[in-house]
Amino acid sequence: MNLDRWVLVFAGCMILISLALAKLFSPVWLLLTAWVGVMLVQSGFTGFCPAAFLFRKLGAKPGSAFR
């Protein structure tokens, strides 16, 4: 998988995990869902994504969406 797909999988997993935590424990976990959404919008405008930076450091193959 390339960097772009890793970022999308990571974002999707974080959203699903935060929804499960909100259902099981506390609605405060929905703030994590909101944060992931904000980061996705921000990366769409700027091309910078903290998760992409991390995956790049871990050796993910380059994609075309993130610098």
C-alpha positions as CSV (number, residue, x, y, z in Angstrom):
1,M,0.0,0.0,0.0
2,N,1.2,3.5,-0.6
3,L,1.2,6.4,1.7
4,D,-2.2,7.8,0.6
5,R,-4.0,4.5,1.3
6,W,-2.3,4.1,4.7
7,V,-3.6,7.6,5.7
8,L,-7.1,6.8,4.6
9,V,-7.1,3.4,6.4
10,F,-5.7,5.0,9.6
11,A,-8.4,7.8,9.5
12,G,-11.2,5.3,8.9
13,C,-10.0,3.1,11.8
14,M,-9.7,6.1,14.2
15,I,-13.2,7.2,13.3
16,L,-14.6,3.7,13.9
17,I,-12.7,3.2,17.1
18,S,-13.8,6.6,18.5
19,L,-17.4,5.8,17.6
20,A,-17.2,2.5,19.4
21,L,-15.6,4.2,22.5
22,A,-18.3,6.8,22.5
23,K,-21.0,4.1,22.4
24,L,-19.4,2.0,25.1
25,F,-18.0,4.6,27.5
26,S,-18.6,8.3,26.9
27,P,-19.8,10.7,24.2
28,V,-16.6,12.7,24.9
29,W,-14.8,10.2,22.5
30,L,-16.7,11.9,19.7
31,L,-14.2,14.7,20.0
32,L,-11.6,12.3,18.5
33,T,-14.0,11.8,15.5
34,A,-14.2,15.5,15.1
35,W,-10.4,15.9,15.3
36,V,-9.9,13.3,12.6
37,G,-12.4,15.2,10.4
38,V,-10.7,18.5,11.0
39,M,-7.3,16.9,10.1
40,L,-8.7,15.5,6.9
41,V,-10.1,18.8,5.8
42,Q,-6.9,20.6,6.7
43,S,-4.8,18.1,4.8
44,G,-7.1,18.5,1.8
45,F,-6.4,22.2,1.7
46,T,-2.7,22.2,2.6
47,G,-1.4,18.8,1.5
48,F,0.2,18.3,5.0
49,C,-1.0,15.5,7.2
50,P,0.7,14.5,10.5
51,A,-0.3,10.8,9.9
52,A,1.4,10.9,6.5
53,F,4.5,12.3,8.1
54,L,4.5,9.4,10.5
55,F,3.9,6.8,7.9
56,R,6.6,8.2,5.7
57,K,9.0,7.9,8.6
58,L,7.9,4.3,9.0
59,G,8.8,3.6,5.4
60,A,5.5,3.7,3.5
61,K,5.9,4.0,-0.3
62,P,5.2,7.6,-1.5
63,G,1.7,8.4,-2.8
64,S,0.5,11.4,-4.8
65,A,-1.7,13.2,-2.4
66,F,0.6,14.1,0.5
67,R,4.0,16.0,0.3
